[in-house]
Amino acid sequence: MTTSARPSVMRCLEDRWSDHERAPMLLVFLQGAYTTPEDFLSHGFVAQLRQRRIAADVILADVNPLFVSEHIIVERLHQDVIAPAIQNGYDSIWLMGVSLGAFCALAYAARHAYRLQGLCLLSPYPGTQDVLRPIRDAGGLKPWAQTPVQPTEDEEHAVWRWLADYDKKIQQPQLWMGTGDKDRFLAGQKMMAGQLPSSQVHYIPGDHGWAEWESLWQMFLNQGLLNASLEAAVQPGQGVIA
């Protein structure tokens, strides 16, 4: 049996807002397991963005499963996508992920939150029972987060420790989360939702798939957070920190 070699860099597809100039905002899409970046195109995600004339360039970054299993997804996302974007002068950077891609967005934010203006999380994968079970056994996220960091902790633990403190910090990227009310990861997603203002959490009828993600994406766009982020980014001191 042959196995695919891990690529050295993230495969990325680009869709530019204009042929003549860089947009002030960059929106990075991260797909879930068993899907491809091209699926965002076939399901109309970029088309919906363009119909609303939002001044954002788009990068569809391939969440290769080997990047995730080898615990280098944050490194690759930073080196291959975010760091070059900052060097190119984007005023606002948002990550948008579905399922595992949403969890990867959170993993990046746990280490580089100050580089982001927002995250759109559609049906986020909450992690394995290796971290979810200890959180439940501790009586919830806050008590668990008070326990000492263990040498064996990985990006899953980092995500939940960051979420535990999300409501305590003044300057944090915006988090918008949506999921289906019958999603197979709903229990863990509700633990995530407990750390966010209710206005930033949305439930729709459905499970865990593209039909739900298409509806949630339209809901997110209709809320106008990207336009508000663009307006804030042009104010002094509101852009991305290099």
N, C-alpha and C positions, 0 to 999 in steps of 0.2 A: 504493500500500500504506500502511495506517495502522499506527502504532505506539502502544502504550499509554504514557500519561504516567506518569512516576514519581510515586508518592504522596509526600506531604510527611511522613507519619509511618508507623510500622509498624502494620499492621492486626493487632489482637490479639483473641483469644477467651479468655474466662476461665471457670474452673471452680473454685468455692470449696469448701473443705473444710467450711465451716459457714455457714449463713445468718445467724448471730448474732455471729460474731467472726472476726477475722483469724487465720489459722493462723500458727504460729511460723516455718514454712518456706515459701519460694516455689520452685517448680520451673518453669523456663522451657523450653518445647519449641521446637526449631528444626528445620524440615523440610528435606528435600533438594530438589534440582532436579526440576522437572516433577511436584511434589507440592504439596499444600496443607496448612495447619494442620488442616483438618477430617479429613485422612487419619489423624491420630493418634487421633481419636475413633472413626472407622469400623473401625480395626484394634485397638481395645480397650486402648490404652495408658493412658488415664485410668481406664477401668473397672478395670484390673488394679491401679492405684494405690489406688483406693477400696476394692477388696475387701480390701486389706491394712490398711485403716484408718490409713494414714500421714497424720499431721497436716500436710498441705501444700496450699497453694493452688497453682493451675496457671494459667499464661499460655501460650497457644499463639500464638507470635509469627511472623508471616508473613515469611519470608526472601525478599523480593522480589528477583528476579534483577537488577533495575536498581540496587538498593542495593549488590549485590556488584560488578557491573561498574563502577560509578562510585566504588567504594572508600569507601563511607560506611556500610557495614553496622555497623561497631563504633560509630560515632557515633550511628546511629539506635537501636541496641540499648541503648546507654547512656541516651540522652536520653528515649526513649519507654518503656523497660521497667525497667532496673536502677536508675537514679537515683530515679524515683518509688517503686520498691519499698523502697529504703533509707530514703527519707523517711517511708514508711508504717510503718517499724519492724520489718521482717522480721529475724529473728535469724540465718537461714541461707538462702542463695541458691545453688541448683544450676542449671546449664545442662545440658540433655539435647538432643543433636543427632544426626541421622542423615545420613550422607553429607556433602553440602555444608553442611548445618546444623551438623554436628559440627565442620567446619573453621571455620565462623563462630564457634562457641563458643570454639575455641582462639584465634582472632584476638582475641576480646574478652579472654580471659584473658591474652594476651601484653601487653596494655596495662593491664588492671585486675584482675590476679590477686588482689590483696588484698581485693577486694570479693566474692569467691566462696568458698564452702566446698567446691564440687566440680563436676566435669564428668563426665557419662556420655556416652561417645563410641561410637556404633554405626556400624560400617563407615565410619570417617571418610575423607572425600576428602583426599588428602595434598597437593594442589596440582599445579601444572603442571611440566613439564620445565624451565621457566625457572629453577626453584630446585632441583628434584630432581637434575637432571644435574650442576650444579656441586658438589652435595654428594657425589655418587658420584665425580666426577673428583678431588675433594680427598682422597679416601680415607675418607670417612665424615663424620658430622655434627660430631664434636668438632673435627677439623682445619678443616673449613669454617667453623665458628663463630669460629675464631681470626682469620679474614680480616677486614679492615676493612669496616665498613658502607659500602655504596655509596649515593650520592644517589638512584639509581634504584630502590632496594629498596622493596617494598610490604608489605602485610600478610602475604603468603605467606612472605616472608623473616623477618618479625617472629615469625611462629609458630614457625619452625624455630630461630631464635636463642633464643627462650624455652624451647623444648623441650631445647635443648642444655644449658641451665643448670638444668633442672628438678630434677635430683638433687643440686644443690649448695646449694639454699636450704632453710632449716629450715621456714619457714612458706610453704607453697604449697597451693593447692586440691587436693583429692584428684582423681586422674584414674583413671577406670575405662574400659577400652577393650575392645570385643568386635567380632569380624568373622567372616566366613565364610572357610573355608580355601581357597576357590576365588574369592574376591572379585577383581574386575578391578583393584582398586587395592592388592592384597596387598603388592606389593614396597614401596611407599611406606609402607603401614601397618606393615610389619615394622620399618622404620626408626624410626617413631614408638615402636613397642613396645619397641625397644631402650633407650629412655630411661626406661622404667617398671619398677617391680618386677614380677616374673613373676606375682605374686598379683593384679595389677591388669589383666592381659591375658588375654583368653579367645578361643579359636577354636572354632567349631562347623562342622559340614559345611554347605556351601552357598556361594552366590554373593552378590549385592548386591541385595537386595530386601526387601519387607515380611515375607516368611516368616521370613527370617533375623533381621530387626530385632525381630519379635514374640518370637522365642525368646530373643534376647539381652536384651531388656527384662525378661522374666520372670527370667532368670538374674541380672541386676543387682538386681532387687527382692528376690529370694530371698537375696542375699548380706547384706542388712541394713544397707547403708551409709547409707541415708537415716535409719533409726532411730538409728543411732550418731551421725550428724551432728546430729540433733535433741537428743540427750542432751548432746552437747558444747556446743551453742549456748547452752544454759541456764546453763552454767558461767560465772563472771565472766571477762570478757576474751576470750571465745571467739566472740562474735557478729560480724556483718558490720561492717566499718569504714566509716563514712560518708565 
